[in-house]
Amino acid sequence: MRHYAQLHRATEWSFRSDKHHDDPFNEVELDLVVTDPHGEELRVPAFWAGADTWRVRFAGRNLGLHHWRTACSDAGDAGLHGLEGELEVTPYDGANPLLLHGPLRVAASDRYIEHADGTPFFWLGDTWWMGLCKRLSWPGDFQTLTADRVAKRFSVIQIVAGLYPDMGAFDERGLNEAGFPWEADWARINPAYFDMADLRIHRLVEAGLVPCIVGCWGYYIHWLGVDKMKQHWRYLVARWGAYPVVWCMAGEVLMPWYLTRPPTPEAYAELEARTREAWNEVTAYVRSVDPYHHLVTAHPSTSARDHLADEVVDFDMLQTGHGDRTSLPSTVDKVVKSYNLAPVKPVVNGEVCYEGIGEASRQEVQRLMFWVCMLSGAAGFTYGANGIWQLNRPDQPYGPSPHGMAWGHTPWQEASQLPGSGQLGIGKALLERYRWWDFEPHPEWVEPHWTEGSYVLPYAAGIPGQVRVIFLPFWAPAREVCGLEAGVSYRAFWFDPKNGEEREIGQVEADATGVWHPPGPPIFQDWIIVLEAPGARVG
């Protein structure tokens, strides 16, 4: 029988074993071997769905007739092994950008992320670490938060696959409606947990949001071990690999369990080396079993490229501090360092200064971190709000961390309306007017400008002869815009990063040395100066 599915949209088959297996999750592996119209063979992992049932999800990347067959580790199981069929992949006829443009990859320049059809992808992420637990109820709460983030122009949700941070294994705060993701002795997966998680992941995709799937927090590698962690990740690839996802191997990937205190620096270094070796092995395994070759990274304490081998990560993810404005030097230094590393890889700041954490890092700090990252070479930025990542509820705050202190009790409903989230969407909308993916940092375009040791001065980036974007922290006016090209006519305007309002400055009149002296800002706050040449806008 021939089945039909649209390009990039997941389709699913179910298979039932005709043999009894005492422990099917651990005894049986099932793959769907798909031959596409070009003759390329893809091996797609199937997942155990409970009892004697396996399911497999597949999303075609090419139009036309695909042939498939099943390959089971138990070749004597006629219900699972040696079955065959056909799938006709037809054009996608909807408007979801994730399906219309295809899954994500690194662009040819290695500087940014794009869709399979070459459409640039602007990573504006949000941090819902515990978003698959029942404290964000399905469907009401989850749908509400999803709709809010879509309205604010977010494009990525960073979400952990059940093995959460800031808690020990099998802490009841991590439950979803069907329990925990694993049985208590790590004996096997709980498929019912992932049935509930499926609803949430599918909703994100249908809303046009890319799930950045974080497999677990890094310290779980020592509780599960490498082999069990490979099982965990194979299951995630089987469940969600047919969706347009990004794989983030682990959170704070090398960090030990919070209460672990190696007795000496040497012992700590030895533990870190073992952890790195284990995660490099698991990451290489994930790359080998994912037939779709989704982007792979890791959420670090500092930089993914510091924590894992360069060859196993596709782009660098950073974490740069939670110290309000005191995290500015660390943020800029890490972005600039990553931008200048060889080989070149896209860089995304995946965590910095959650809004409201420590009763600090309010909206002006959110704008500061976003703009300094995006004008220093970042290909994307992830926001976070204290109250959302741990999903406080008005009647049920998350409570204390393993070390005994709580991070705060702001309910997620209140945290979702903190102004910084909307203001970053406003910033994204401005950059998307232009070929933001071709922007390069040009601090020398403005004087004074930031330098090491003087981070609270203006930042500039853009495309020579087309567009210049200059961010002015509220304490740092620009005295000169420098290096203006002869024969290029720029229009200048003020852009208010808190609400998107514009104030016309007019045509730029540079002196004989290519210097323009902009007027002072209209109000004492942070501002953006934009200089655009005719034809610079793309949207």
Sequence and secondary structure as in RCSB ss.txt:
>XXXX:A:sequence
MRHYAQLHRATEWSFRSDKHHDDPFNEVELDLVVTDPHGEELRVPAFWAGADTWRVRFAGRNLGLHHWRTACSDA
GDAGLHGLEGELEVTPYDGANPLLLHGPLRVAASDRYIEHADGTPFFWLGDTWWMGLCKRLSWPGDFQTLTADRV
AKRFSVIQIVAGLYPDMGAFDERGLNEAGFPWEADWARINPAYFDMADLRIHRLVEAGLVPCIVGCWGYYIHWLG
VDKMKQHWRYLVARWGAYPVVWCMAGEVLMPWYLTRPPTPEAYAELEARTREAWNEVTAYVRSVDPYHHLVTAHP
STSARDHLADEVVDFDMLQTGHGDRTSLPSTVDKVVKSYNLAPVKPVVNGEVCYEGIGEASRQEVQRLMFWVCML
SGAAGFTYGANGIWQLNRPDQPYGPSPHGMAWGHTPWQEASQLPGSGQLGIGKALLERYRWWDFEPHPEWVEPHW
TEGSYVLPYAAGIPGQVRVIFLPFWAPAREVCGLEAGVSYRAFWFDPKNGEEREIGQVEADATGVWHPPGPPIFQ
DWIIVLEAPGARVG
>XXXX:A:secstr
 EEEEETT  EEEEEE SS  SSHHHH  EEEEEE TTS EEEEE EEEETTEEEEEE  SSSEEEEEEEEESST
T TTTSS EEEEEEE   S  HHHHS SEEE TTSSSEEETTS EE EEEEE TTTTSTTS TTHHHHHHHHHHH
HTT  EEEEE S  SSS TT GGG BTTB SB TTS SB HHHHHHHHHHHHHHHHTT EEEEE  BTTHHHHHH
HHHHHHHHHHHHHHHTTSS EEEEEESTT   TT   SSHHHHHHHHHHHHHHHHHHHHHHHHH TT   EEEE 
SSBHHHHS GGG SSEEEE  SSGGGGHHHHHHHHHHHHT SS   EEEEE   BTGGG   HHHHHHHHHHHHT
TT SEEEE BTTTTTT BTTB     TTS       HHHHTT HHHHHHHHHHHHHTTS GGG EE GGGEES  
BTTB SS EEEEETTTEEEEEE TT    EE    TT   EEEEE TTT  EEEEEE    TTS B     SSSS
 EEEEEE TT    
